[in-house]
Amino acid sequence: MGWLEAIVLGLVQGLTEFLPISSSAHLSVVGRFFGDEDPGAAFTAITQLGTEAAVLIYFRKDIATIVTKWFKALAGKVPHSDPDVRMGWLVIVGTLPIGLLGVLFQDLIETKLRNLWLTASMLLVFALVIGVADRLAARRPQGEAKELQQLSWGDGLKFGLWQSLALIPGVSRSGGTIAGGLFMGYSRVAAARYSFLLAIPAVLASGLMQVVKIADDPVAPQWGPIVVATLISFVVGYAVIAWLLRYISSHDFTAFVVYRIVLA
């Protein structure tokens, strides 16, 4: 991978990871303009470490509180009924589906599922899914949307199942999770915030696993461009998080739905 390709793909990853338009689809498509091959699942997973670092820093206070209280609860110093402790467990529960399916279908995810016909189909299908979920949310009486304080164990698992659909390029991790949240009656902002928290364990595990995997490859990887792409995705991703949370507090997802259909 050349330096220009790394810079462009880092920008693409940062711009698209948190928007409901599928970063893996964009990396697959844009990467082909630099050659005949998809940049691959490994490159995608590693650059996602950059955008996930943006989540860790943007939500650092919330994450620090959740992690600290969760460990204190294990030691018996904080009641398990504490909302932050409960959120810690809900993130773990919601991560189980994508973790299990990711391990079981790893080979398929890294090969056959990265077909452009499938990617385009998922962009189109989930444009319609997100559009329907958004319309249902818009018809919900004001004040009746559920917030994260009302998140149940069952809903946490359902969120996780929706997130696991993002193993297929073209679905979008945020798009699938947010659409699922809207179908379950949660507000756009609540669904988005939980999707950010829910992605942390899955993305970190996937990215670090790929780092170890390619480090053991007999053909030495081009670490310089990979690191540059990851750093760029971090900076751009941080800005996108801040923008998206402001945007969805007063706008619907119509623009993203139209974009997905055009891209497909």
C-alpha atoms as a printed R data frame, in Angstrom:
    type eleno elety resid chain resno       x       y      z
1   ATOM     1    CA   MET     A     1   0.000   0.000  0.000
2   ATOM     2    CA   GLY     A     2   1.342   3.422 -1.007
3   ATOM     3    CA   TRP     A     3   1.286   6.583  1.095
4   ATOM     4    CA   LEU     A     4  -1.375   8.333 -1.022
5   ATOM     5    CA   GLU     A     5  -3.678   5.309 -0.810
6   ATOM     6    CA   ALA     A     6  -3.177   5.157  2.969
7   ATOM     7    CA   ILE     A     7  -4.026   8.857  3.374
8   ATOM     8    CA   VAL     A     8  -7.155   8.601  1.224
9   ATOM     9    CA   LEU     A     9  -8.384   5.410  2.918
10  ATOM    10    CA   GLY     A    10  -7.673   6.890  6.353
11  ATOM    11    CA   LEU     A    11  -9.853   9.870  5.455
12  ATOM    12    CA   VAL     A    12 -12.577   7.567  4.118
13  ATOM    13    CA   GLN     A    13 -12.516   5.429  7.267
14  ATOM    14    CA   GLY     A    14 -12.731   8.461  9.556
15  ATOM    15    CA   LEU     A    15 -15.550  10.051  7.563
16  ATOM    16    CA   THR     A    16 -17.708   6.935  7.223
17  ATOM    17    CA   GLU     A    17 -17.191   4.790 10.350
18  ATOM    18    CA   PHE     A    18 -19.837   6.510 12.481
19  ATOM    19    CA   LEU     A    19 -22.249   7.532  9.744
20  ATOM    20    CA   PRO     A    20 -24.899   4.932  8.783
21  ATOM    21    CA   ILE     A    21 -23.361   4.449  5.319
22  ATOM    22    CA   SER     A    22 -20.892   1.561  5.910
23  ATOM    23    CA   SER     A    23 -17.177   2.309  6.220
24  ATOM    24    CA   SER     A    24 -16.238  -1.199  5.040
25  ATOM    25    CA   ALA     A    25 -18.192  -0.674  1.809
26  ATOM    26    CA   HIS     A    26 -16.441   2.640  1.179
27  ATOM    27    CA   LEU     A    27 -12.984   1.209  1.875
28  ATOM    28    CA   SER     A    28 -13.716  -1.700 -0.453
29  ATOM    29    CA   VAL     A    29 -14.903   0.549 -3.278
30  ATOM    30    CA   VAL     A    30 -12.382   3.403 -2.913
31  ATOM    31    CA   GLY     A    31  -9.509   0.943 -2.438
32  ATOM    32    CA   ARG     A    32 -10.206  -0.559 -5.838
33  ATOM    33    CA   PHE     A    33  -9.476   2.771 -7.518
34  ATOM    34    CA   PHE     A    34  -5.862   2.247 -6.460
35  ATOM    35    CA   GLY     A    35  -5.692  -1.285 -7.857
36  ATOM    36    CA   ASP     A    36  -7.657  -4.406 -8.632
37  ATOM    37    CA   GLU     A    37  -7.935  -5.640 -5.053
38  ATOM    38    CA   ASP     A    38 -10.023  -4.841 -2.002
39  ATOM    39    CA   PRO     A    39  -7.790  -3.399  0.805
40  ATOM    40    CA   GLY     A    40  -9.099  -6.317  2.854
41  ATOM    41    CA   ALA     A    41 -10.792  -7.075  6.151
42  ATOM    42    CA   ALA     A    42  -7.481  -6.853  8.037
43  ATOM    43    CA   PHE     A    43  -6.763  -3.277  6.890
44  ATOM    44    CA   THR     A    44 -10.364  -2.287  7.651
45  ATOM    45    CA   ALA     A    45 -10.213  -3.762 11.157
46  ATOM    46    CA   ILE     A    46  -6.876  -2.094 11.978
47  ATOM    47    CA   THR     A    47  -7.865   1.378 10.766
48  ATOM    48    CA   GLN     A    48 -11.025   1.034 12.853
49  ATOM    49    CA   LEU     A    49  -8.709   1.136 15.871
50  ATOM    50    CA   GLY     A    50  -8.150   4.793 15.005
51  ATOM    51    CA   THR     A    51 -11.831   5.665 14.914
52  ATOM    52    CA   GLU     A    52 -12.442   3.607 18.053
53  ATOM    53    CA   ALA     A    53  -9.711   5.580 19.826
54  ATOM    54    CA   ALA     A    54 -11.763   8.666 18.919
55  ATOM    55    CA   VAL     A    55 -14.762   7.097 20.702
56  ATOM    56    CA   LEU     A    56 -12.645   6.350 23.780
57  ATOM    57    CA   ILE     A    57 -11.464   9.956 23.999
58  ATOM    58    CA   TYR     A    58 -14.793  11.601 23.113
59  ATOM    59    CA   PHE     A    59 -16.699   9.546 25.705
60  ATOM    60    CA   ARG     A    60 -13.743   9.251 28.102
61  ATOM    61    CA   LYS     A    61 -15.644  10.488 31.164
62  ATOM    62    CA   ASP     A    62 -18.608   8.171 30.590
63  ATOM    63    CA   ILE     A    63 -16.337   5.214 29.827
64  ATOM    64    CA   ALA     A    64 -14.072   5.849 32.817
65  ATOM    65    CA   THR     A    65 -17.073   6.018 35.129
66  ATOM    66    CA   ILE     A    66 -18.616   2.830 33.720
67  ATOM    67    CA   VAL     A    67 -15.358   0.838 33.876
68  ATOM    68    CA   THR     A    68 -14.410   2.087 37.366
69  ATOM    69    CA   LYS     A    69 -17.811   1.385 38.878
70  ATOM    70    CA   TRP     A    70 -18.054  -1.991 37.119
71  ATOM    71    CA   PHE     A    71 -14.828  -3.189 38.725
72  ATOM    72    CA   LYS     A    72 -15.847  -1.725 42.084
73  ATOM    73    CA   ALA     A    73 -19.119  -3.630 41.835
74  ATOM    74    CA   LEU     A    74 -17.159  -6.865 41.335
75  ATOM    75    CA   ALA     A    75 -15.269  -6.027 44.531
76  ATOM    76    CA   GLY     A    76 -18.528  -5.328 46.373
77  ATOM    77    CA   LYS     A    77 -17.856  -1.600 46.794
78  ATOM    78    CA   VAL     A    78 -20.651  -0.416 44.482
79  ATOM    79    CA   PRO     A    79 -24.151  -1.941 44.226
80  ATOM    80    CA   HIS     A    80 -24.837  -3.893 41.044
81  ATOM    81    CA   SER     A    81 -28.020  -1.863 40.615
82  ATOM    82    CA   ASP     A    82 -25.950   1.283 39.924
83  ATOM    83    CA   PRO     A    83 -26.851   2.584 36.407
84  ATOM    84    CA   ASP     A    84 -23.203   2.745 35.310
85  ATOM    85    CA   VAL     A    85 -22.511  -0.799 36.514
86  ATOM    86    CA   ARG     A    86 -25.611  -1.968 34.697
87  ATOM    87    CA   MET     A    87 -24.469  -0.208 31.503
88  ATOM    88    CA   GLY     A    88 -21.133  -2.013 31.753
89  ATOM    89    CA   TRP     A    89 -22.912  -5.361 31.837
90  ATOM    90    CA   LEU     A    90 -25.247  -4.289 29.000
91  ATOM    91    CA   VAL     A    91 -22.266  -3.473 26.784
92  ATOM    92    CA   ILE     A    92 -20.831  -6.932 27.507
93  ATOM    93    CA   VAL     A    93 -24.158  -8.628 26.773
94  ATOM    94    CA   GLY     A    94 -24.610  -6.625 23.572
95  ATOM    95    CA   THR     A    95 -21.108  -7.559 22.399
96  ATOM    96    CA   LEU     A    96 -21.658 -11.320 22.659
97  ATOM    97    CA   PRO     A    97 -23.483 -11.812 19.310
98  ATOM    98    CA   ILE     A    98 -20.869 -10.093 17.119
99  ATOM    99    CA   GLY     A    99 -18.027 -11.719 19.042
100 ATOM   100    CA   LEU     A   100 -19.452 -15.217 18.613
101 ATOM   101    CA   LEU     A   101 -20.463 -14.781 14.965
102 ATOM   102    CA   GLY     A   102 -17.181 -13.047 14.125
103 ATOM   103    CA   VAL     A   103 -15.187 -16.032 15.362
104 ATOM   104    CA   LEU     A   104 -17.455 -18.660 13.787
105 ATOM   105    CA   PHE     A   105 -17.534 -17.029 10.344
106 ATOM   106    CA   GLN     A   106 -14.115 -15.346 10.264
107 ATOM   107    CA   ASP     A   107 -12.975 -16.966  7.011
108 ATOM   108    CA   LEU     A   108 -16.246 -16.171  5.261
109 ATOM   109    CA   ILE     A   109 -16.135 -12.543  6.484
110 ATOM   110    CA   GLU     A   110 -12.614 -12.062  5.142
111 ATOM   111    CA   THR     A   111 -13.311 -13.627  1.730
112 ATOM   112    CA   LYS     A   112 -16.700 -14.271  0.130
113 ATOM   113    CA   LEU     A   113 -18.649 -11.619  2.053
114 ATOM   114    CA   ARG     A   114 -16.416  -8.897  0.580
115 ATOM   115    CA   ASN     A   115 -18.009  -9.350 -2.845
116 ATOM   116    CA   LEU     A   116 -19.046  -6.014 -4.385
117 ATOM   117    CA   TRP     A   117 -22.406  -7.357 -5.552
118 ATOM   118    CA   LEU     A   118 -23.250  -8.315 -1.975
119 ATOM   119    CA   THR     A   119 -21.921  -4.988 -0.679
120 ATOM   120    CA   ALA     A   120 -24.083  -3.018 -3.127
121 ATOM   121    CA   SER     A   121 -27.114  -5.136 -2.264
122 ATOM   122    CA   MET     A   122 -26.648  -4.503  1.468
123 ATOM   123    CA   LEU     A   123 -26.215  -0.773  0.879
124 ATOM   124    CA   LEU     A   124 -29.588  -0.746 -0.871
125 ATOM   125    CA   VAL     A   125 -31.454  -3.123  1.450
126 ATOM   126    CA   PHE     A   126 -30.312  -1.382  4.614
127 ATOM   127    CA   ALA     A   127 -31.061   2.014  3.120
128 ATOM   128    CA   LEU     A   128 -34.673   0.853  3.076
129 ATOM   129    CA   VAL     A   129 -34.416  -0.667  6.579
130 ATOM   130    CA   ILE     A   130 -32.980   2.553  8.019
131 ATOM   131    CA   GLY     A   131 -35.580   4.593  6.145
132 ATOM   132    CA   VAL     A   132 -38.480   2.566  7.557
133 ATOM   133    CA   ALA     A   133 -37.044   2.694 11.097
134 ATOM   134    CA   ASP     A   134 -36.594   6.458 10.787
135 ATOM   135    CA   ARG     A   135 -40.167   6.973  9.598
136 ATOM   136    CA   LEU     A   136 -41.519   4.938 12.520
137 ATOM   137    CA   ALA     A   137 -39.439   7.037 14.908
138 ATOM   138    CA   ALA     A   138 -40.764  10.263 13.351
139 ATOM   139    CA   ARG     A   139 -44.377   9.129 13.902
140 ATOM   140    CA   ARG     A   140 -43.759   8.336 17.567
141 ATOM   141    CA   PRO     A   141 -45.358  10.956 19.858
142 ATOM   142    CA   GLN     A   142 -42.821  13.412 21.253
143 ATOM   143    CA   GLY     A   143 -41.544  12.348 24.644
144 ATOM   144    CA   GLU     A   144 -42.388   8.655 24.207
145 ATOM   145    CA   ALA     A   145 -39.021   7.584 22.807
146 ATOM   146    CA   LYS     A   146 -36.991   5.472 25.228
147 ATOM   147    CA   GLU     A   147 -33.623   6.655 26.550
148 ATOM   148    CA   LEU     A   148 -30.596   4.631 27.651
149 ATOM   149    CA   GLN     A   149 -31.771   4.622 31.274
150 ATOM   150    CA   GLN     A   150 -34.642   2.404 30.110
151 ATOM   151    CA   LEU     A   151 -32.412  -0.089 28.282
152 ATOM   152    CA   SER     A   152 -33.341  -3.655 29.273
153 ATOM   153    CA   TRP     A   153 -31.245  -6.821 29.124
154 ATOM   154    CA   GLY     A   154 -33.360  -8.118 26.265
155 ATOM   155    CA   ASP     A   155 -33.000  -4.906 24.297
156 ATOM   156    CA   GLY     A   156 -29.247  -4.897 24.937
157 ATOM   157    CA   LEU     A   157 -29.008  -8.349 23.343
158 ATOM   158    CA   LYS     A   158 -31.204  -7.248 20.437
159 ATOM   159    CA   PHE     A   159 -28.942  -4.239 19.869
160 ATOM   160    CA   GLY     A   160 -26.048  -6.703 19.749
161 ATOM   161    CA   LEU     A   161 -27.773  -8.827 17.122
162 ATOM   162    CA   TRP     A   162 -28.376  -5.758 14.980
163 ATOM   163    CA   GLN     A   163 -24.725  -4.776 15.370
164 ATOM   164    CA   SER     A   164 -23.588  -8.235 14.266
165 ATOM   165    CA   LEU     A   165 -25.192  -7.660 10.858
166 ATOM   166    CA   ALA     A   166 -22.316  -5.214 10.220
167 ATOM   167    CA   LEU     A   167 -20.039  -8.227  9.688
168 ATOM   168    CA   ILE     A   168 -21.469  -8.043  6.156
169 ATOM   169    CA   PRO     A   169 -19.904  -5.086  4.248
170 ATOM   170    CA   GLY     A   170 -22.542  -2.594  3.204
171 ATOM   171    CA   VAL     A   171 -24.745  -2.928  6.280
172 ATOM   172    CA   SER     A   172 -22.957  -0.367  8.545
173 ATOM   173    CA   ARG     A   173 -22.318  -0.954 12.232
174 ATOM   174    CA   SER     A   174 -23.891   2.340 13.286
175 ATOM   175    CA   GLY     A   175 -26.665   2.038 10.696
176 ATOM   176    CA   GLY     A   176 -27.668  -1.458 11.788
177 ATOM   177    CA   THR     A   177 -27.481  -0.687 15.500
178 ATOM   178    CA   ILE     A   178 -29.295   2.647 15.271
179 ATOM   179    CA   ALA     A   179 -32.022   1.181 13.026
180 ATOM   180    CA   GLY     A   180 -32.528  -1.614 15.549
181 ATOM   181    CA   GLY     A   181 -32.766   0.931 18.344
182 ATOM   182    CA   LEU     A   182 -35.353   2.967 16.466
183 ATOM   183    CA   PHE     A   183 -37.446  -0.157 15.821
184 ATOM   184    CA   MET     A   184 -37.316  -0.877 19.576
185 ATOM   185    CA   GLY     A   185 -38.564   2.619 20.384
186 ATOM   186    CA   TYR     A   186 -35.348   4.395 21.420
187 ATOM   187    CA   SER     A   187 -34.510   7.973 20.472
188 ATOM   188    CA   ARG     A   188 -31.991   8.624 17.696
189 ATOM   189    CA   VAL     A   189 -29.427  10.057 20.113
190 ATOM   190    CA   ALA     A   190 -29.845   7.189 22.626
191 ATOM   191    CA   ALA     A   191 -29.455   4.571 19.888
192 ATOM   192    CA   ALA     A   192 -26.387   6.347 18.505
193 ATOM   193    CA   ARG     A   193 -24.676   6.719 21.899
194 ATOM   194    CA   TYR     A   194 -25.248   3.058 22.736
195 ATOM   195    CA   SER     A   195 -23.973   2.003 19.300
196 ATOM   196    CA   PHE     A   196 -20.726   3.895 20.019
197 ATOM   197    CA   LEU     A   197 -20.296   2.195 23.404
198 ATOM   198    CA   LEU     A   198 -21.288  -1.193 22.028
199 ATOM   199    CA   ALA     A   199 -18.694  -1.033 19.263
200 ATOM   200    CA   ILE     A   200 -15.734  -0.528 21.616
201 ATOM   201    CA   PRO     A   201 -15.081  -4.149 22.712
202 ATOM   202    CA   ALA     A   202 -15.867  -5.645 19.287
203 ATOM   203    CA   VAL     A   203 -13.719  -3.214 17.272
204 ATOM   204    CA   LEU     A   204 -10.781  -3.283 19.681
205 ATOM   205    CA   ALA     A   205 -10.778  -7.095 19.769
206 ATOM   206    CA   SER     A   206 -11.069  -7.394 15.981
207 ATOM   207    CA   GLY     A   207  -8.410  -4.782 15.264
208 ATOM   208    CA   LEU     A   208  -5.875  -6.099 17.763
209 ATOM   209    CA   MET     A   209  -6.424  -9.650 16.532
210 ATOM   210    CA   GLN     A   210  -5.651  -8.521 12.972
211 ATOM   211    CA   VAL     A   211  -2.535  -6.643 14.139
212 ATOM   212    CA   VAL     A   212  -1.210  -9.852 15.695
213 ATOM   213    CA   LYS     A   213  -2.230 -11.873 12.643
214 ATOM   214    CA   ILE     A   214  -0.473  -9.749 10.030
215 ATOM   215    CA   ALA     A   215   2.570  -9.258 12.283
216 ATOM   216    CA   ASP     A   216   3.092 -13.036 12.050
217 ATOM   217    CA   ASP     A   217   2.750 -12.997  8.260
218 ATOM   218    CA   PRO     A   218   5.960 -14.142  6.518
219 ATOM   219    CA   VAL     A   219   5.602 -11.177  4.134
220 ATOM   220    CA   ALA     A   220   6.288  -8.029  6.197
221 ATOM   221    CA   PRO     A   221   3.356  -5.597  6.101
222 ATOM   222    CA   GLN     A   222   3.768  -1.926  5.196
223 ATOM   223    CA   TRP     A   223   3.369  -0.616  8.745
224 ATOM   224    CA   GLY     A   224   4.118   3.018  7.856
225 ATOM   225    CA   PRO     A   225   1.079   3.578  5.598
226 ATOM   226    CA   ILE     A   226  -1.121   1.504  7.936
227 ATOM   227    CA   VAL     A   227  -0.178   3.676 10.929
228 ATOM   228    CA   VAL     A   228  -0.727   6.881  8.933
229 ATOM   229    CA   ALA     A   229  -4.177   5.708  7.785
230 ATOM   230    CA   THR     A   230  -5.095   4.803 11.375
231 ATOM   231    CA   LEU     A   231  -3.978   8.176 12.757
232 ATOM   232    CA   ILE     A   232  -5.908  10.077 10.088
233 ATOM   233    CA   SER     A   233  -9.030   8.000 10.775
234 ATOM   234    CA   PHE     A   234  -8.719   8.927 14.471
235 ATOM   235    CA   VAL     A   235  -8.588  12.693 13.872
236 ATOM   236    CA   VAL     A   236 -11.366  12.739 11.288
237 ATOM   237    CA   GLY     A   237 -13.483  10.245 13.251
238 ATOM   238    CA   TYR     A   238 -13.407  12.410 16.374
239 ATOM   239    CA   ALA     A   239 -14.810  15.373 14.435
240 ATOM   240    CA   VAL     A   240 -17.506  13.177 12.843
241 ATOM   241    CA   ILE     A   241 -18.718  11.892 16.249
242 ATOM   242    CA   ALA     A   242 -19.238  15.434 17.521
243 ATOM   243    CA   TRP     A   243 -20.997  16.470 14.307
244 ATOM   244    CA   LEU     A   244 -23.258  13.393 14.094
245 ATOM   245    CA   LEU     A   245 -24.601  13.672 17.655
246 ATOM   246    CA   ARG     A   246 -25.546  17.305 17.014
247 ATOM   247    CA   TYR     A   247 -27.024  16.513 13.602
248 ATOM   248    CA   ILE     A   248 -29.324  13.659 14.625
249 ATOM   249    CA   SER     A   249 -30.668  15.605 17.597
250 ATOM   250    CA   SER     A   250 -32.604  17.773 15.122
251 ATOM   251    CA   HIS     A   251 -32.505  15.899 11.781
252 ATOM   252    CA   ASP     A   252 -33.688  12.551 10.479
253 ATOM   253    CA   PHE     A   253 -31.696  10.004  8.416
254 ATOM   254    CA   THR     A   254 -33.191  10.814  5.006
255 ATOM   255    CA   ALA     A   255 -29.925  12.218  3.605
256 ATOM   256    CA   PHE     A   256 -28.056   9.037  4.550
257 ATOM   257    CA   VAL     A   257 -30.780   6.819  3.072
258 ATOM   258    CA   VAL     A   258 -30.639   8.675 -0.266
259 ATOM   259    CA   TYR     A   259 -26.826   8.562 -0.284
260 ATOM   260    CA   ARG     A   260 -26.792   4.785  0.314
261 ATOM   261    CA   ILE     A   261 -29.209   4.197 -2.570
262 ATOM   262    CA   VAL     A   262 -27.134   6.350 -4.956
263 ATOM   263    CA   LEU     A   263 -23.903   4.656 -3.854
264 ATOM   264    CA   ALA     A   264 -25.443   1.191 -4.303
